[in-house]
C-alpha cells in the first residue's frame, strides 16, 4: 500500500466511490459525524455520497430530525445521526467545556449565568416551539442576560453541549433551534468505555486508512483516550506502516485495482480532506495553500483519482447554478469531460440548470 492507494481506499470507505446506503441518515451514521459549518456545502457532502439525492431530500431529513446539526467533537458544527447524538455529546462535551473555560472567564460567563441562560432557552422553546438564533438571542436579552461581545454564541453553544438545544426545522429560509428532547427521544446512555470504542470503530471503518493522530484530530479526544479507544477495537482492523506512519484499515479491505478514472467535485470542509491530520495522500504540499487558507478555510475541491487537482466555487441563482473551476494543472480532454459531468450532478442536486466557467491556474 502506498499514498496513492490510501487516497483511493478513502474514496471507497467514505462512500464517495459508490455506496450501499439509501438514506441521508444512513450516510451520516456511517460517517460518525460530518463537519457542517457551511450548511449548504455539508448537504452536498451527503449528496455526493448518495446518488440521486437532492437538496430538498436532505432538507426534509434535517427538518424531520433524522439528522441533527450541533456542536461536538473538536468542536465545530457537525451533522450527526439522531441515533448517535446523545452518546456522542456525553463523550465529547466535557472536554469541549474544559477547553472553553478561559474564554468564558474573559467573557464573565459563570456557571450561574449558563444555568440561567439554559433555563431561559428551555422556556422559550417549550411546547414544541422552534426559534431562529436571532429570536433566541432576543429572548435572552429580555431575561437580562448579556449577549454582546460574542457571548450569545457561547450561550447557545453551552446549551447544545448540555443536551438542551439542537437544530430545528428550517423556517422562512432560516435554520432554527429546538429542544433536543423534543426532537430526539432520549436513548440508553453508554459508559465512557463503550462510547470510546463505538466512536473509534465508526471513524476507522468509515475513514480508513487512518492513523491514531488522524483520529485524535477528528474526534477532539485526548491522545490517551484516543489510543485507548483504538486499543479496544483494533482486533477489527489491520495496520500498515508507510514512512513511519501506522495506518489502520478494516480487515476485509483490499487495495482497489486500477480502473477507470474517477472524478468528484467535493464541497468545502469535506470529510475526505478535513478529517485527517495528515492530508498528504490526496493533497500535495505545493497545492495545500491553494486549498486550505491560512485561517483554516477549506475550499471546495476537484478530486481526480483521489488527488486534489483544483478548486471550484458556486453561485446559486433563482433558475441556475454557476460553477467556476480552477485547475492547478490543465486537465486533458477526457478528464475535463468527466469534471463537467460531476459538476452537472451538482446541478441536479439543486434541481437547477448548470453553467460552468473554467479558468486555469
C-alpha positions in Angstrom: 0.0 0.0 0.0 1.3 3.5 -0.9 -0.1 7.0 -0.5 -2.0 6.8 -3.9 -3.7 3.6 -2.6 -4.6 5.3 0.6 -6.4 8.1 -1.3 -8.3 5.6 -3.4 -9.3 3.4 -0.5 -10.6 6.5 1.4 -12.9 7.3 -1.6 -14.4 3.9 -1.1 -14.6 3.8 2.7 -16.1 7.3 2.8 -18.8 6.1 0.3 -17.8 8.6 -2.3 -16.9 6.0 -4.9 -20.3 4.2 -4.6 -22.4 3.4 -1.7 -24.7 0.7 -0.4 -26.8 3.2 1.6 -30.2 4.6 0.7 -30.9 7.5 3.0 -29.1 10.6 4.3 -29.4 9.4 7.9 -27.6 6.1 6.9 -24.7 8.1 5.3 -24.3 10.4 8.3 -24.5 7.4 10.7 -21.8 5.6 8.7 -19.5 8.7 8.8 -20.0 9.2 12.5 -20.2 12.9 12.2 -19.7 15.4 9.3 -18.3 18.9 9.7 -21.1 21.3 8.9 -20.3 25.0 9.5 -21.1 25.6 5.8 -24.7 24.3 5.8 -25.3 24.3 2.0 -22.0 22.5 1.4 -22.5 19.8 4.0 -25.8 18.9 2.4 -23.8 18.4 -0.8 -21.3 16.3 1.2 -24.1 13.9 1.8 -25.4 14.3 -1.8 -22.1 13.4 -3.4 -22.3 10.1 -1.3 -26.0 9.5 -2.1 -26.9 9.0 -5.8 -30.0 10.9 -6.9 -30.2 12.9 -3.7 -31.4 16.5 -3.9 -31.2 19.4 -1.6 -34.9 19.0 -0.9 -34.4 15.4 0.2 -31.7 16.4 2.7 -33.7 19.4 4.0 -36.6 17.0 4.7 -34.3 14.6 6.6 -32.9 17.5 8.7 -36.4 19.1 9.2 -37.7 15.8 10.4 -34.9 15.4 13.0 -33.4 12.3 11.4 -30.1 14.2 11.2 -29.1 16.8 13.8 -26.8 19.8 13.4 -25.0 20.7 16.5 -21.5 21.3 18.1 -19.5 18.3 19.1 -16.1 16.7 18.7 -13.4 19.4 18.1 -15.7 21.4 18.4 -17.4 22.9 15.4 -20.7 22.5 13.7 -21.3 18.8 12.8 -24.1 16.7 11.3 -24.8 13.6 13.3 -27.5 10.9 13.2 -30.3 11.3 15.7 -29.4 7.8 16.9 -25.9 8.9 17.9 -26.4 12.4 19.2 -26.8 11.6 23.0 -23.8 9.3 23.5 -21.5 11.4 21.3 -22.4 14.6 23.2 -21.9 12.8 26.5 -18.5 11.6 25.4 -17.1 14.9 23.9 -18.9 17.7 25.7 -16.8 17.6 29.0 -13.5 18.1 27.1 -15.0 20.9 25.0 -16.3 22.7 28.1 -12.9 22.4 29.7 -11.2 23.9 26.7 -13.5 26.9 26.7 -13.1 27.8 30.4 -10.5 30.6 29.9 -12.6 32.2 27.2 -15.7 32.0 29.4 -13.7 33.7 32.2 -12.8 36.5 29.9 -16.4 37.0 28.9 -17.5 36.7 32.6 -19.7 33.7 31.7 -20.1 31.9 35.0 -21.9 28.6 35.7 -24.7 30.6 37.3 -25.1 32.5 34.1 -25.2 29.3 32.0 -27.8 27.9 34.3 -30.0 31.0 33.9 -29.4 31.0 30.1 -30.3 27.4 29.7 -33.5 27.8 31.7 -34.4 30.8 29.6 -33.8 28.9 26.4 -35.8 25.9 27.6 -38.7 28.1 28.5 -38.6 29.8 25.1 -38.6 26.5 23.2 -41.3 24.8 25.3 -44.3 23.1 23.8 -42.5 22.3 20.5 -41.5 25.9 19.6 -38.6 26.3 17.2 -36.9 29.7 17.1 -34.2 31.2 14.9 -30.9 32.2 16.5 -31.9 35.9 16.4 -35.2 35.1 18.1 -33.5 33.2 20.9 -30.9 35.9 21.4 -33.8 38.4 21.8 -35.3 36.1 24.5 -32.0 36.0 26.3 -31.9 39.8 26.2 -35.4 40.1 27.7 -34.1 37.8 30.5 -31.4 40.4 31.3 -28.6 38.0 30.1 -25.8 39.8 28.2 -25.3 38.6 24.7 -22.8 41.1 23.3 -19.1 40.5 22.5 -20.0 37.1 21.1 -21.5 35.9 24.4 -24.6 34.8 22.5 -22.6 32.2 20.6 -21.1 30.8 23.8 -24.5 30.7 25.5 -26.1 28.8 22.6 -23.1 26.5 22.3 -23.3 25.7 26.0 -27.0 24.8 25.6 -26.0 22.4 22.9 -23.2 20.8 24.9 -25.6 20.4 27.9 -28.0 18.5 25.6 -30.7 21.1 25.8 -30.9 22.6 22.3 -30.2 21.4 18.8 -31.1 22.2 15.2 -34.8 22.5 14.4 -36.6 22.7 11.1 -35.9 25.5 8.6 -38.3 28.5 9.0 -38.6 31.1 6.3 -35.3 30.0 4.8 -33.5 30.3 8.2 -32.4 27.5 10.5 -34.0 27.2 13.9 -33.2 25.8 17.3 -35.3 23.3 19.1 -35.2 21.3 22.3 -33.2 18.2 21.8 -35.5 16.1 23.9 -38.4 17.2 21.7 -36.6 16.3 18.6 -34.9 13.0 19.6 -36.2 10.6 22.3 -33.6 10.0 25.0 -31.6 6.9 24.4 -29.9 4.5 26.8 -26.6 6.0 27.9 -23.3 4.3 27.1 -20.4 4.0 29.5 -17.3 6.1 28.6 -15.6 2.8 27.5 -18.5 1.8 25.3 -18.7 5.3 23.7 -14.9 5.5 23.1 -15.0 2.1 21.4 -18.0 3.0 19.3 -16.5 6.3 18.1 -13.2 4.6 17.2 -14.9 1.9 15.3 -17.1 4.4 13.4 -14.1 6.5 12.5 -11.6 3.9 11.4 -14.3 2.0 9.4 -15.6 5.0 7.5 -12.4 6.9 7.2 -9.8 4.2 6.7 -6.9 4.1 6.1 -6.2 6.5 9.0 -3.7 6.9 11.8 -4.1 7.4 15.5 -3.1 11.1 15.0 -5.9 11.5 12.4 -8.4 10.1 14.9 -7.2 12.4 17.7 -7.6 15.4 15.3 -11.1 14.3 14.1 -12.5 13.4 17.4 -11.1 16.1 19.6 -10.3 13.4 22.2 -7.1 13.4 24.3 -4.3 11.3 23.0 -4.8 8.9 25.9 -8.5 8.4 25.3 -8.0 8.1 21.6 -5.2 5.5 22.0 -7.4 3.6 24.5 -10.3 3.7 22.1 -8.2 2.3 19.3 -6.8 -0.5 21.5 -10.4 -1.6 22.3 -11.3 -2.1 18.6 -8.0 -2.8 16.8 -8.8 -6.5 16.5 -11.3 -5.5 13.8 -8.6 -3.8 11.8 -5.2 -4.4 10.3 -2.3 -1.9 10.2 0.3 -1.0 7.6 3.3 1.3 8.2 4.3 3.8 5.5 7.1 6.3 6.0 6.9 5.8 9.8 3.1 6.3 9.9 0.9 3.5 11.0 -2.4 3.3 9.1 -5.4 1.3 10.2 -8.0 -0.2 7.9 -10.7 -2.8 8.3 -9.7 -6.4 8.0 -11.9 -7.0 4.9 -10.4 -4.2 2.8 -8.3 -4.8 -0.3 -6.4 -2.3 -2.4 -8.6 -1.4 -5.4 -7.4 -2.4 -8.8 -6.5 0.2 -11.3 -9.8 1.0 -13.1 -11.4 3.8 -14.9 -10.7 7.4 -14.0 -12.7 8.8 -11.1 -13.7 12.5 -10.7 -15.6 14.2 -8.0 -16.4 17.8 -7.1 -16.3 17.8 -3.3 -17.7 20.5 -1.0 -15.9 22.9 1.3 -14.8 21.2 4.6 -15.5 17.7 3.1 -14.5 14.8 5.3 -12.3 13.4 2.5 -9.9 16.3 3.3 -10.6 17.7 6.7 -10.9 14.5 8.7 -7.2 13.7 8.6 -4.3 15.4 10.4 -2.0 14.4 7.6 -3.6 15.1 4.2 -0.5 14.2 2.0 -2.2 11.2 0.5 -4.6 13.4 -1.5 -3.2 16.9 -1.2 0.3 17.8 -2.2 2.4 20.4 -0.2 2.5 22.8 -3.1 -1.2 22.8 -3.5 -2.1 22.9 0.2 -2.3 26.7 0.5 -4.5 26.9 -2.7 -6.9 24.5 -1.0 -6.8 25.5 2.7 -6.4 29.1 3.7 -4.1 30.4 6.5 -7.2 30.9 8.7 -8.4 27.3 8.2 -11.0 27.8 5.4 -11.2 24.5 3.4 -12.3 25.3 -0.2 -14.4 23.1 -2.4 -12.1 20.7 -4.3 -11.9 18.8 -7.6 -10.6 15.3 -6.9 -9.3 13.1 -9.8 -8.3 9.6 -8.9 -8.1 10.5 -5.3 -5.9 13.6 -5.8 -6.9 17.2 -5.4 -6.3 18.8 -8.8 -8.2 22.0 -8.5 -10.8 24.1 -6.6 -14.3 25.3 -7.5 -17.0 27.7 -6.3 -20.7 28.0 -6.9 -23.2 30.8 -7.2 -26.8 29.8 -6.8 -29.3 31.8 -8.8 -33.1 31.5 -8.9 -33.0 29.5 -12.1 -29.5 28.1 -12.3 -26.2 27.3 -10.6 -23.0 28.9 -11.8 -19.9 26.8 -11.1 -16.4 28.2 -11.6 -13.5 25.8 -11.7 -9.8 26.5 -11.3 -7.3 23.8 -12.1 -3.8 23.5 -10.6 -2.7 21.8 -13.8 -4.8 21.9 -17.0 -6.6 18.5 -17.3 -6.7 16.5 -20.5 -9.8 16.4 -22.6 -11.1 13.2 -21.1 -10.6 14.4 -17.5 -12.2 17.7 -18.3 -15.3 16.0 -19.7 -15.6 13.9 -16.5 -15.2 17.0 -14.4 -18.1 18.6 -16.3 -20.3 15.6 -15.7 -19.5 15.8 -12.0 -20.5 19.5 -12.0 -23.7 18.6 -13.8 -24.5 16.2 -11.0 -24.1 19.1 -8.6 -26.7 21.0 -10.6 -29.1 18.0 -10.4 -28.7 18.1 -6.7 -30.0 21.7 -6.6 -32.6 20.8 -9.3 -31.3 23.7 -11.4 -29.6 24.2 -14.7 -25.9 24.4 -14.6 -23.4 26.9 -16.0 -19.7 26.1 -16.0 -16.9 28.6 -16.2 -13.4 27.3 -16.4 -10.2 29.0 -15.7 -6.6 27.7 -15.3 -4.1 28.4 -12.6 
